[in-house]
Amino acid sequence: MIRIQQIEKSYGNNTVLKGVTLELLENKIYGLVGENGSGKTTLFECVKNLTKYKGHIQLDNTIHIGYLPTSIYFYPNMKAREYIEFCMSARKVSIRENHITEINKIFELPLEQCAVNYSTGMKKKLAFMALLLQKNNFFLLDEPFNGLDLASCLIFKHILLSLINKQKNTILLSSHIISSLTDISDSIFHLSDGVIKKTYTSENFDIIEKEITHSTLNSKLACIDEILIQ
Ligand code: ADP
């Protein structure tokens, strides 16, 4: 089990996370929803230890985190194949060209091209492919479906489901497209005001959209006509 306990994070006077606690089990997919700026990326960065935070994250040494950020950095002039090999060697995973070729049958990426020139969706596929080849077992995916075409979204979802069905993996992913989370998640956490305001399970997935948008949306919709039709 991965225990994320009482995580607090501030940027100057802006306290973004005020005590986030989550328990994540193997073979489960967890969704994370929250408004823009609610702290989803910040939480991912804390879990991946990319930023300082207060609180405790309990990960035993068998856990290997694969983090897919919203925008991915690629070195200029680095070919996609070199990027994959670089990620694999960073984890000391032996590089088998036929394995890379095999996995690329799913993604169909031009691996001899420079990754920096890839489209947004291709970059996402490349980074995800590298995470898969690195043999991670805890996947932190920040908006993984952004920039993907419909077929690629379905492929990503299929891969995520097979990751938890076939091996001992844990997945935590954020998305603004609630249906893409409800399709595959076991539970969905609503991050709001710096804490997990509510955890939804499949029995109450149907009320998520209504509940999380209710407070802000109605008043905003009401004033749109007023502002636009003057
Ligand atoms: P989300 O991913 O839910 O949209 P973020 O975690 O990106 O939210 O941002 C949460 C809050 O933290 C925002 O107010 C944002 O401006 C602030 N923030 C994020 N990163 C930094 C940073 N490096 N420096 C200062 N403020 C930041």
Residues whose N, C-alpha, C, O or C-beta is under 5 A from the ligand:
A	BS01	ADP	Y11 V16 E35 N36 G37 S38 G39 K40 T41 T42
